[in-house]
Amino acid sequence: MAPHLDTARKLFWILMKSLIRFIFMFVNNCVAIPSYCLYLIVLQPLRLVDAPTYWHIEGVMFRWLLAMVASWGWCAGYTVTEWGDDVRPMSEDEAMVIVNHQSTGDVCTLMMCLQDKGTVVRKMLWLMDHVFKYTNFGVVSLIHGDFFIRQGKAYREMQLVYLKDHLDKYYYSRDRKWIVLFPEGGFLRKRRETSQSFAKKNDLPSLTHVTLPRLGATQIILKTLGPQQENGILGTEGSPHSQSNKAKGLKWVIDVTIAYPNARPMDIQTWIFGYRDPTVTHVHYRTYPIKDVPVEKEALTDWLYQRFVEKEKLLAHFYKTGVFPPLEGQKELVSRNMTLDNTWLFLVQTLAYASGYMWYSILHHIYCRFF
């Protein structure tokens, strides 16, 4: 009977822990997200007279919200080990970040590992599936200026037009730096079979750990935000659009590869309920100067496919050995354990709950006063 009792106790503890975490995170969302929205409503006059300061404040609060999401995984023992190039020196440069996509946990992982990259989190712009618009975080992303892209052939062309308009309207006016996208256009488990079938028909590499990327959004971003083009290659100085607020343009493409132990992706439910044992997610960075990136369709397609073939090799090596292979010219690739400051996370959570209480008191007072 003892083994059965131990199993029952363990299951009971997992269920209780999951329930407590869910309640905490539900309340967390109920106080933090409305507080974010109410602060920005009150600050609308500042937006009219000093937009840069307004968006600076919004970015700080946006970073705090993402830090709260990161803390959900951090307190459950879900951590990140980083490999490859050090991207921290690029935190103040404009960059396009391309990431492989396995599950909803990819976004949470990025929210965590980018927290210590200077001002990146508060100045970043996300491209994500339109279904995220209808989640609890959707209103925050809408206010921040993220772009929700609708998948499917019927929407593809118009979505690219909307994306270009969105970048022209929000990227520079809100002082964004990094723009994050998932070029595969969906989760690995949903797109793998279609990708392999397409590869077979077109004599392309058949991939297992990633899928062949889609070109559309990547090309729009490079053409809209990239510096002046010369012979189909993105330059490093000037911009063809405007000399005032587009003087720099993109300087880097940052290729991010996320790997989960035993190829078991972590989803958002795991972050919320914390039922998986403490897990280390591995994130590999490789950087490319924008001058090395072609922008014309055929050349860019080949370049982008090559990046995902490299991702396939990186992931195959990782799943076989537990480590990423060294970069060219290196004998050994050194890893870095990403850390978060517990005191800072506690202060962010405290501020969220204090703000929630403050806004509740103000709104309750107004309601009692007039009704």
N, C-alpha and C positions, 0 to 999 in steps of 0.2 A: 504493500500500500504506500510505502514511503515515496518511491519514485513518482507515483501518480499524484500524491499530495504536493510534492515539489513542483511538478509540472503545473498543477492547478494554481499553486501560489504564484508561480512565475507569470502565468497567463493573467491572473487577477491583477498583479502589479502592473503588467504592461497595459491592461485596459484602464486601470485607474490613472496611470501616468498619462496615457493618451487623452483621457477625459479632462484631466486637469490642464494639460497643455492646450487642448482645444478651447476650453473656457477662457484661459488666459489670453490666447490669441484672438478669440472673438471679441473680448472686451478691449484688447489692444487696438484692434481695427476700429471699434466703435468710438474710441476716444481720440485716436491719432488722426485718422483720415478726416472726420468732420472738423477737427481743430485746424488742420492744414488748410482746408477750404475756407473756414471762417476767418482765419488770419489774412488770407489773400483777398477776401471780400473787403475786409476793413482797410486793406492797403491799396485798394483801387485808386484813390486819389494820388498816391505816390506813383503809381504806374503812369498816370497822365503827365506828371511833371518831371519824373526822373525814372524812366523805364529801366535803365541799366541797374540801378540800385534795387528796384522792385524785383527784377529777375535774379539778382544776386541773393536776395533774401529767400526767394522761392527755391533757388537751387540748394541753399543751406538746409532748408526744411525737407526738401526732396531727399537729400543725402541722409538726413536723420531717419526718414521713413524707411529707406532701403537698409539702413543700419539695423532697424528693428527687425526686418525680415531676416537679415544675416544672423541676428542674435538668436532667432528661433532654432537655426541649425547649430550655431556655436554652442549653445547651452545643452544640446543633445549629444555633443561630441562629434559633430560633423565638421571636419576641418578641411583645409586645402593645402596641398603641397604644390609649389610652382617650379617649373622647369624652363630651360631655354633662355631667350634673351630677357634682359631686365628692361621692362617697359616704363619704369618710374621716371626716368629722365625725359620721356616723351609726354608726360602728363599735361603739359601746357601747349602741346602742339596739336594741330588738327590731324585726326587720323580716322581711317575707316577700319573697323574691327570685324573680321569675318570669323564665325564660330560654327563648329559642327553642332548638330541638334539631335539629341537623343530623347529628351523628356522635358517636362515642365521644370524639373530641378535644375536644368542648365541655367535658367534665368536667376534662380536663387544663388547658385554657385558664383555667377558673375557678380551679383550684388554683394557677395561676401568678399571675393578676392580683389575687387576693385576699390574697396573701402580705404586701403592704405596707399592709393595711387594719387596723392595730391588732390587736385580739384576735379578729377575725372568724373566722379559720380554726379556731382551737382551740375556739371556742364555737358553731360552726355545726352545723346538722343537715341532712343530705341526704335527699331523697326520690329514689329511683332504682329502675330496673327490677329485678325480683327475680333476673334472671340474673347481676347483678353480685355477688350473694351467693356465687356459686360461682367467682369469680375469686380471684387471689392476694390482692387487697385486701379480699375479702369479710369475712374474720374480723376485720380492723381496724374496718371499718364496723359490724359487729355489736357489737363491744365499745364503740365510741364511741356507739352508740345511733341510728345512721341507720335509716331505714325503707325496706324493700324492698317495692315495690308490684307485685302481679301484674296484668297487663293482661288484658282480655277481659271480655265481658258476663257470663259465668258467675261471675266472681269480684268484679265491680265493687262490689256493695252490701256484701259482707262485708269487702272491703278497706278501705272507708271507715270501717266500724265499728272495724276493727283500727287504722287510722290515728288515730282519735280516742283510743282507749285508749292507744296508744303515746305520743301527745303529752301526755296527762294524766299518764302515768307517768314520762316521761323529760325533757320539755322544760324544766320549771322545776327539777326536782330536780337536774339536771346543769348548770344555769345556761347554757342555750343562748340565743343571741341571734338569729342569722340562720337562717332555714329556706329552703333552696333547692329549687325544684321546676321541672320542665319540663311545663307544662300541656298541651302538644300530645299527650303520652302516647306518643311514639315518634319515630323519626327522620323527617326531612322526606321522604326518598326513599321511605319505606315508607307514609307516611300521606297524601301529597299527593293522589293520585288519589281516595282515599276521601273526603278532606276536600272536594275540589272537587265530587264527586258529591253529597255531603250539602248543600253550599252551593246547588247548582243546584235541588235538590228543595225547599229551604226558603227560597228567595229571599234568600240571604245572600251577602256578598262572596266571590268566587272568588279565592283567594290562590295565589301561585306560589312565593314565597320563604319562606313560613311556612304552617302549617295552622291551621284553626280549633281553638282550645283546648277542652279538656274542663273542665267546671266542678267536678266532685266534690271532688277533693283541695283545691282552692283554697277552696271554701266551708267545708269542714271545718276548715281551718287558721284561717280568719278567725273562725268561730264559736267555736272552741276557745281560740284564743290572743288574739283581739281584745279590746279594752277594751269597756266597757259600751255596749250598743246603744240608740240612741234613734231611733224612727221608721224603723227599717231601715237606719240609718247607724251605722257604728262610731264610738264616741266617742273621747275622748283621755284620760280619767281613769277610774280604777277598773276593776273587773272583776266580772262577775256570778258568777264561780265561787268565788273565795276572796279574802279580804282580806289574807291573810298572805304567800303567795308569788306571787300574781298581781296585785300592786298596779298594775303598769304596763301589761302587755299590749303587743301590736304597736303601733308608732308609725309605721311606714313600709311602703309597698310599693315595692320597687326593681325597675324594669323593665329587664332586661339584654338587649341585642340583640348577638349575636355575628355578625360578618361575616368571611368568608374571601376573600382576593383571587381574582378571577375565579370566584367562587361555587364554589370547590373546597374542600370541607370537609377538615379534617385529622383523621385517625383515630388511634387509639392505636398502631397498627402504625407509623405515620409517626413518632410520638414515640419509639418504641422503637428502630427501625432507622435513623432519621435520613436516609432516602434522598432526601427532597425538599430542594431548595435552601432556604437561609435565607428564612423567610417571616414577614411581620408580620400577625398576626391583629388585627382591630379590634373593640373592645368599646364599646358605647354604653350609658350609664346615664341613666335618667330616674326621678325619685323622686316619689312621691305621698304626702302625709300620709294617715294611716289614716282620718281623719275624712271624707275625700273619697271613700272606697270604700264602695259599698253592699254589703250582705251578703245581702239577700233574693234568691232564685233568679233571677227575671226581670231585675231591675235589675243584679245582678252579672254575669249572662250578657252583657247588652248592654255593660257596662263592660269586661269581659274581651275580648270580641270587638273592641271599639274599640282596645284596646291592641295587638292583633295586626294589625289593619288599619294602625295606625301603624307597627308593625314592618315590614310589607310595603312601605310607602312609604319608610321609612328604608333598607331593603335595596335597593330598586329604585334609589334615588338613589345609594347607595354603589356598586353594581355598574356604574352608568352613568358616575359621575364620579370614583370612588376616594376620596371623602370623604362624611361624613355631613352632612346639611343642618343649618343653625343652628336652635336652639330659637326658639319664639315670642318676639319682642321683641329678638332678637339678629341682628346683621348677619353675623356670622361665628362659626362654632363652632371653638373652640380645642381642639387635641388635646394629649395628654400621653403621653410615652413611659414606659411602666412599666419599672422596672429592678429587678434582684435583685442583692444584694451577693454577689460571687463568694467573698469571704473567709468569709462566713457559710455559704454553701452548702458550701464545702470543710470547714468545721468540723462541719457536720451529717453529712456523709458520713464524716468521720474518726471521729466519735462512733459512728456506726452500725457501722462495721467493728471498732472497738475493743470495742464492746458484744458484737458477734457472737463475737469471739475470747474475751472474758471468759466468756460463757455456755458456749461450747464447752469451755473449760478446766474450768469448774465441773462441767458434766455429765459430762465425760470422767473427772474425778477421782472423782465419785460412782459412776460405772459400774465403774471399776477397783476401788474400795473394796469394793463389795458383790458384784461378779460376777467 
